[in-house]
C-alpha cells in the first residue's frame, strides 16, 4: 500500500484540460467492478442498499488477517522467490536488474529516458516529513512497492522515533513543517506509532496515517479508530476498487470485507462526516494502465460505497502504480513492462512537475536513511551525501535545500497523465 505522499493542495490538480489526459490509456470506470446486478449475485456484501442491512459485522470476531496472508504467500511462487532473494545477496542484484530493465524498455521503444525528458528538479523548503516506520504488515499486496508482509521485521528504532519527534517540534516552531506523514508496512502495528502520533499531533501540524484499513480489524486494534479521531489524524486509506473481486485479487482474500467494516467503523467515530476528521481513499489500477479521471471515479466510489454500505469519505486520490520492486517483478514476469513503460513515457505531462512530492518532502526510511521520496528509498537512490536522519538537527538544514532531486525512469509514473504525486 503504499505509493508516495499526497496533500490537500495537490488534490485539485486533476481538473480542466488535464482531466482528460488519462482517458486514452486509462482503465474505464466500469472495469473497476462488475455491474451492480451481477455483483449482487456474486458477493454477500452486495445484498442490499440500506444502511441497516448492509452493515458489515466484524469479520470473524476480529480474528487476524495474518494467517490468511501467510497462506496466500506460501502458495505464491513469485513471493516465495522474492523472499529467498531478499535473504541472500541476490536482492541487490535483482534491484539493479529491474532498474536496468526500465531503461532497456525505453531504449527498445526509442523513447527518451526521464533524465532526457524532464528538466532537473530542485528541492524546496521541507514542509512534509514522511517516515516509513517499518515494513511489517498484515497484508502482502501484489503492487506493494516496499514489499511489506507479515514476514518483514525491519522497523524504526526508538532513537530514530525520538529524533523524528524533535525535528517535528523544531519544524513546527520554525513555522516551516506542515505535515508528518506516517507510512509502512502497516504503521499502526509498530509499537511506537501511537507515541509519535500523541507527541506530534499537539504541535499544530497535520499528521497523516497511511492506513490499509484491515489493520483496524486486527486483534488489539479495536480502539484504533477512536485513537486516530482523538488526535485528529488524517487517514489516507487504500481501497483500490469498490468491488470485492478486484480488491481481493490485488490485496488478498477477505481484504474487501474487512475494509468495508473498517470504513464503517471510521464513519462511526466521525471520519468523513466531521470536517475535522478527513478520510481520503486511494485508488490504484489493477493492471498496467493509467487511472481514469479522478473526479469521475470519485463519483462512482461515492455512489457504490454510499448506496451499498452507507459509507462516506472526504476525497478520492487516483494514483499510478510505480514500476519498482514487487510490481516491477510482476510486469517483467508477465511480459508487460515494455508496454507499461511506453505508456508512462508517452503520457508524460510537464505540468505535473510543479507539484511532485520530491521537491518539498523528506522521506525517511526505517533505518534512518534520507531520500527524496519513498520510491527512491526502496531502490537505493539516496540523496547526495547519503545523509541519515541523525545527521540532521533541523529540516532547514542547508544540505536538504536547493539541491537537485535524484530521479530515475520510475519517475514517469508520478508525471504521467494528471500526475500521481
Secondary structure, 3 states (H helix, E strand, C coil): CCCCCCCHHHHHHCCHHHHHHHCCCECCHHHHCCCHHHHHHHCHHHCCCCCCCCCCCCHHHHCCCHHHHHHHHHCCHHHHHHHHHHCCCHHHHHHHHHHHHHHHHHHHHCCCCHHHHCCCCECCCCCEEEEECECECCCCCCCCCCCCECCCCCECCHHHHHHHHHHHHHHHHHCCCCEEEEECCCHHHCCCHHHHHHHHCCCCCEEEEEECCHHHHCCCCCCHHHHHHHCCCEEEEECCCCCHHHHHHHHCCCHHHHHHHHHHHHHHCCCCCCCCCCEEEEEECCCCCECCCHHHHHHHHHHHHHHHHCCCCCEEEEECCCCCHHHHHHHHHCCCHHHHHHHHHHCECHHHHHHCHHHCEEEECCCCEEECCHHHHHCCCCCCCCCEHHHCCCCCCHHHCCCECCCCHHHHHCCECCCCC
